[in-house]
Amino acid sequence: MKAFITVIGEDKVGIIYGVTGVLKEANVNVLDITQTLVDNYFTMIMFVDLTNMKSDFKELKASLDDVGDKLGVSIKIQHKDIFDSMHTI
């Protein structure tokens, strides 16, 4: 099972560290990551593998929401299957 994680917010130190810390604790593997800075706004998209995740999806989402609140950024996670369905004609 795979998923996309998006992070958007004002740039500050520790965003990548905070998000990857949650993923490490949940045993989620990062397959690909891209990030950029546009006019002091940080954006990141991660493609992750949830196969060996220690928690369930709702717990992971809650943990990402918590770290997003602490960092002042928006973090969203979406199953790859749902993403694919939404973008299939």
Sequence and secondary structure as in RCSB ss.txt:
>XXXX:A:sequence
MKAFITVIGEDKVGIIYGVTGVLKEANVNVLDITQTLVDNYFTMIMFVDLTNMKSDFKELKASLDDVGDKLGVSI
KIQHKDIFDSMHTI
>XXXX:A:secstr
 EEEEEEEEE  TTHHHHHHHHHHHTT EEEEEEEEEETTEEEEEEEEE TT SS HHHHHHHHHHHHHHHTEEE
EEEEHHHHHHHT  
